[in-house]
Amino acid sequence: AAVAGGPWLKRVFGLNKGFDFYDDSEISSVNGRTAKQLTGATLKWLDNKPDKPFFLFLNYFDPHSPYVAPEGFAWSFLPKNTKLSGRRDFSTSEKNALYDAEILYMDGYMGLLWKKLKQENTYDNTLIIITADHGELLGEHGVFGHGQFLSQEELHVPLLVKYPYKEKSPVVVKDRIQLTDIMALILDRLSLELPSDRQSGLVPKLGHPVMAEVYPLAAIEKTGDWRAIFGEQYKFLWNSLGRNMLFDLVKDPHERNNLVKKDPARVGVMLSRLNQYLAKLPTPGPMAPIQKKLDPETKKALKSLGYIQ
């Protein structure tokens, strides 16, 4: 089963393939639906689910621009006399506060979900994984949002794994992985065979370099395409416009000192490793078929982001 909160997971994009149950209702704008709506739909499914093991994918969308957390949560981070409604001129500190408020709002409704699983005696024997598809720039590097670059603020996302009760003691793992590796983590726990053509590995031997990539729509951003690869404490970024970068993340965690010209040998090694890895990957398959008839709100949202003309 899957319950979607963001507009880009609507079934019109073909992402419902493989699910017995796919709920993308109540998403009528680019803002998606709230944690209250998403948790409500999830609790309803849990009340009616078959009595057998299940896989449930939830797509919370609240910590996302525009930052419109309910005012009651915003007051946890802002002075109560702060005017919110009708404003667009928020300061950097106010945007940070509103983003935190959205996280707090979502967190409360996720708590209702854990409470439900505990009431059903399901929580203790359930594998729960919480992560994010990206982080958010809130003024760092002079940028707000995400998708234009591959900064650590965008890439270093939370990954929380709760194993069934007493299986593993709580521990902080410092190994670097990428989101594709979550598939291997799940299949390994279920003692299921890993596909031979997977782009997924298990720590501490992933079997692949950790990388990231982003291809901003040229109609919206002029930053060029970006690819990043990590090696020990270093991060190399290739850019299609020649704005390559190299950072020492231990000495320079905020990525302010570009070492490309100072360490060309390391750049050559990391770029070669990146290209060799990409060359081994299978050619991307065709896009999933998209419905020709889009609802007005989805069409409006796609136009606003440059996906369609």
C-alpha positions as CSV (number, residue, x, y, z in Angstrom):
1,A,0.0,0.0,0.0
2,A,1.0,3.6,-0.6
3,V,-0.4,6.9,0.6
4,A,1.0,9.9,-1.3
5,G,1.2,13.5,0.0
6,G,3.1,15.3,-2.7
7,P,1.7,16.2,-6.2
8,W,4.6,14.5,-8.0
9,L,3.5,11.1,-6.7
10,K,0.0,11.3,-8.1
11,R,-0.9,8.2,-10.1
12,V,-1.0,10.2,-13.3
13,F,2.8,9.7,-13.4
14,G,2.6,5.9,-13.2
15,L,4.1,5.6,-9.8
16,N,1.2,3.5,-8.5
17,K,2.5,0.5,-10.5
18,G,3.0,-2.6,-8.2
19,F,0.8,-1.4,-5.4
20,D,-2.5,-3.1,-4.4
21,F,-3.7,0.1,-2.8
22,Y,-2.6,3.6,-3.8
23,D,-4.2,6.7,-2.2
24,D,-3.4,10.0,-3.9
25,S,-6.6,11.7,-3.0
26,E,-7.0,15.3,-1.5
27,I,-3.9,16.5,-3.5
28,S,-5.4,19.5,-5.4
29,S,-2.4,21.8,-5.7
30,V,1.4,21.9,-5.9
31,N,1.4,22.2,-2.1
32,G,0.2,18.6,-1.7
33,R,-1.8,17.5,1.2
34,T,-1.2,17.9,4.9
35,A,0.2,15.4,7.4
36,K,-3.3,15.4,9.1
37,Q,-4.9,14.3,5.8
38,L,-2.2,11.7,5.0
39,T,-2.1,10.2,8.5
40,G,-5.9,10.1,8.5
41,A,-6.0,8.1,5.2
42,T,-3.3,5.8,6.5
43,L,-5.1,5.0,9.7
44,K,-8.2,4.2,7.7
45,W,-6.2,1.8,5.6
46,L,-4.7,0.2,8.7
47,D,-8.3,-0.4,10.1
48,N,-9.2,-2.3,6.9
49,K,-6.0,-4.0,5.8
50,P,-5.8,-7.7,5.3
51,D,-4.5,-9.8,8.3
52,K,-1.1,-10.6,6.8
53,P,2.4,-9.0,6.6
54,F,2.3,-5.7,4.7
55,F,4.6,-3.1,3.1
56,L,3.4,0.5,3.6
57,F,5.0,3.5,1.8
58,L,4.1,7.0,3.1
59,N,5.0,10.2,1.4
60,Y,4.8,13.1,3.9
61,F,5.1,16.4,2.1
62,D,4.8,19.1,4.8
63,P,8.5,20.1,5.2
64,H,8.5,21.7,1.8
65,S,8.2,25.1,0.2
66,P,6.0,27.1,0.4
67,Y,6.4,27.1,4.2
68,V,2.8,27.2,5.5
69,A,2.7,25.3,8.8
70,P,-0.4,25.9,10.8
71,E,0.1,29.1,12.9
72,G,-0.3,27.2,16.2
73,F,3.0,25.4,15.3
74,A,4.7,28.4,14.0
75,W,4.4,30.1,17.4
76,S,6.8,27.4,18.8
77,F,9.6,29.1,16.9
78,L,8.3,32.7,16.2
79,P,7.2,35.6,18.5
80,K,3.4,35.3,18.8
81,N,2.9,38.8,17.4
82,T,4.5,37.8,14.1
83,K,2.2,38.4,11.2
84,L,2.0,35.4,8.8
85,S,-1.1,35.5,6.6
86,G,-0.8,37.3,3.3
87,R,3.0,37.8,3.6
88,R,5.7,36.8,1.1
89,D,8.6,38.9,2.5
90,F,9.8,36.5,5.2
91,S,13.3,37.0,6.5
92,T,15.8,34.1,6.5
93,S,15.3,33.5,10.2
94,E,11.5,33.4,9.7
95,K,11.8,30.9,6.9
96,N,13.9,28.7,9.0
97,A,11.4,28.9,11.8
98,L,8.5,28.1,9.5
99,Y,10.3,25.1,8.1
100,D,11.0,23.9,11.6
101,A,7.3,24.4,12.4
102,E,6.3,22.2,9.4
103,I,8.6,19.4,10.7
104,L,7.1,19.7,14.2
105,Y,3.5,19.6,12.7
106,M,4.4,16.5,10.6
107,D,6.1,14.8,13.6
108,G,3.0,15.0,15.7
109,Y,0.9,13.2,13.1
110,M,3.6,10.6,12.6
111,G,3.3,10.0,16.3
112,L,-0.4,9.2,15.9
113,L,0.7,6.5,13.4
114,W,3.1,4.9,15.9
115,K,0.4,5.0,18.6
116,K,-1.9,3.1,16.2
117,L,0.7,0.5,15.5
118,K,1.3,0.0,19.2
119,Q,-2.4,-0.3,19.9
120,E,-2.6,-3.1,17.3
121,N,0.5,-4.8,18.8
122,T,2.2,-4.3,15.4
123,Y,4.8,-1.7,16.3
124,D,7.3,-4.0,18.0
125,N,7.6,-6.5,15.1
126,T,7.6,-3.9,12.3
127,L,10.7,-2.6,10.5
128,I,10.3,1.2,10.1
129,I,12.5,3.4,8.0
130,I,12.3,7.2,7.9
131,T,14.3,9.2,5.4
132,A,13.9,12.0,2.9
133,D,14.4,12.4,-0.9
134,H,16.3,15.7,-0.3
135,G,17.1,18.4,2.2
136,E,16.5,22.1,1.9
137,L,18.7,25.2,1.5
138,L,17.5,27.9,3.9
139,G,19.8,30.7,2.8
140,E,23.1,28.7,2.8
141,H,25.2,29.5,-0.3
142,G,22.7,32.3,-0.9
143,V,20.0,29.9,-2.0
144,F,16.6,28.8,-0.9
145,G,14.9,25.5,-1.8
146,H,16.5,22.5,-3.5
147,G,17.2,21.0,-6.9
148,Q,19.7,23.5,-8.3
149,F,22.8,22.1,-6.7
150,L,24.2,19.1,-4.7
151,S,25.1,20.9,-1.4
152,Q,25.4,18.9,1.8
153,E,22.3,20.7,3.0
154,E,20.4,19.0,0.2
155,L,22.1,15.6,0.3
156,H,22.8,14.8,4.0
157,V,19.3,13.7,4.9
158,P,18.0,11.8,7.9
159,L,18.0,8.0,7.9
160,L,16.3,6.4,10.9
161,V,15.9,2.6,11.0
162,K,13.9,0.9,13.7
163,Y,14.3,-2.8,13.7
164,P,11.8,-5.2,15.3
165,Y,12.0,-5.3,19.1
166,K,15.3,-6.6,20.6
167,E,16.8,-7.4,17.2
168,K,19.4,-4.6,17.3
169,S,20.5,-2.1,19.9
170,P,20.4,1.6,19.0
171,V,23.6,2.7,17.4
172,V,24.8,5.6,15.2
173,V,26.3,4.3,11.9
174,K,28.7,6.7,10.2
175,D,29.0,4.8,6.9
176,R,27.9,6.9,4.0
177,I,25.2,5.4,1.8
178,Q,22.7,6.6,-0.8
179,L,18.9,6.2,-1.0
180,T,19.1,3.3,-3.5
181,D,20.8,1.2,-0.7
182,I,17.6,1.2,1.3
183,M,16.3,-1.5,-1.0
184,A,19.2,-3.8,-0.1
185,L,18.7,-3.1,3.6
186,I,15.0,-4.2,3.4
187,L,15.6,-7.3,1.3
188,D,18.5,-8.4,3.5
189,R,16.4,-8.1,6.7
190,L,13.6,-10.2,5.0
191,S,16.2,-12.8,3.8
192,L,15.2,-12.1,0.2
193,E,17.7,-12.4,-2.6
194,L,19.1,-9.2,-4.0
195,P,18.6,-8.7,-7.7
196,S,21.8,-9.1,-9.8
197,D,21.1,-5.8,-11.6
198,R,20.6,-3.8,-8.5
199,Q,22.1,-0.4,-7.8
200,S,22.0,-1.1,-4.1
201,G,24.5,-2.4,-1.5
202,L,24.9,-3.2,2.2
203,V,27.3,-1.5,4.5
204,P,30.1,-1.8,5.2
205,K,30.7,-3.3,1.7
206,L,28.4,-1.3,-0.6
207,G,30.1,-2.4,-3.8
208,H,29.6,0.9,-5.4
209,P,30.7,4.5,-4.9
210,V,28.3,6.9,-3.2
211,M,27.1,9.5,-5.6
212,A,24.3,11.9,-6.4
213,E,23.0,13.7,-9.5
214,V,20.6,16.5,-10.4
215,Y,19.5,17.8,-13.8
216,P,17.7,21.1,-13.3
217,L,15.2,22.1,-15.9
218,A,16.9,24.6,-18.2
219,A,13.7,26.6,-18.5
220,I,13.9,27.4,-14.7
221,E,17.5,27.1,-13.6
222,K,20.7,28.0,-15.5
223,T,23.1,26.2,-13.1
224,G,23.8,23.3,-15.4
225,D,23.7,19.6,-14.5
226,W,25.5,18.3,-11.5
227,R,27.0,15.0,-10.4
228,A,28.7,14.4,-7.1
229,I,30.9,11.5,-5.9
230,F,32.2,10.9,-2.3
231,G,35.6,9.5,-1.4
232,E,36.7,9.3,2.3
233,Q,36.4,12.9,3.5
234,Y,36.3,14.4,0.0
235,K,33.4,15.3,-2.3
236,F,33.9,16.1,-5.9
237,L,31.2,17.8,-8.0
238,W,31.2,17.7,-11.8
239,N,29.2,20.4,-13.6
240,S,28.1,20.5,-17.2
241,L,29.0,24.2,-17.4
242,G,32.5,23.5,-16.1
243,R,31.9,24.8,-12.6
244,N,33.6,21.7,-11.0
245,M,34.2,21.7,-7.3
246,L,36.2,19.7,-4.7
247,F,35.6,20.0,-1.0
248,D,37.2,18.5,2.1
249,L,34.1,17.9,4.2
250,V,36.1,17.4,7.4
251,K,37.9,20.7,7.3
252,D,35.3,22.5,5.3
253,P,31.8,21.1,6.2
254,H,30.1,24.2,4.8
255,E,31.7,23.8,1.4
256,R,33.3,27.3,1.1
257,N,36.8,26.4,-0.1
258,N,36.9,24.9,-3.6
259,L,40.0,22.8,-3.9
260,V,39.7,21.9,-7.7
261,K,42.8,24.0,-8.7
262,K,44.8,23.1,-5.6
263,D,44.4,19.3,-5.9
264,P,44.1,18.4,-9.6
265,A,45.4,14.8,-9.0
266,R,42.5,14.0,-6.6
267,V,40.0,15.6,-9.0
268,G,41.3,13.3,-11.8
269,V,41.0,10.2,-9.7
270,M,37.5,11.0,-8.5
271,L,36.2,12.1,-11.9
272,S,37.5,8.9,-13.4
273,R,35.8,6.8,-10.7
274,L,32.6,8.6,-11.3
275,N,32.6,8.1,-15.1
276,Q,33.6,4.4,-14.7
277,Y,30.7,3.8,-12.4
278,L,28.2,5.6,-14.6
279,A,29.4,3.7,-17.6
280,K,28.6,0.4,-15.9
281,L,25.0,1.3,-15.1
282,P,22.2,0.0,-17.3
283,T,20.7,2.4,-19.9
284,P,17.6,4.0,-18.4
285,G,14.4,2.4,-19.6
286,P,11.5,4.3,-21.2
287,M,9.4,6.6,-19.1
288,A,6.2,5.2,-17.6
289,P,3.2,6.1,-19.7
290,I,1.6,9.3,-18.5
291,Q,-2.1,9.9,-18.9
292,K,-2.9,12.4,-21.6
293,K,-5.7,14.0,-19.7
294,L,-4.4,15.9,-16.6
295,D,-6.6,17.4,-14.0
296,P,-6.4,21.3,-14.1
297,E,-4.4,21.6,-10.8
298,T,-1.8,19.0,-11.8
299,K,-1.4,20.7,-15.2
300,K,-1.1,24.1,-13.6
301,A,1.6,22.8,-11.2
302,L,3.6,21.1,-14.0
303,K,3.5,24.3,-16.0
304,S,4.7,26.4,-13.1
305,L,7.7,24.1,-12.7
306,G,8.6,24.0,-16.4
307,Y,7.7,20.3,-16.9
308,I,5.2,21.2,-19.7
309,Q,4.6,24.2,-21.8
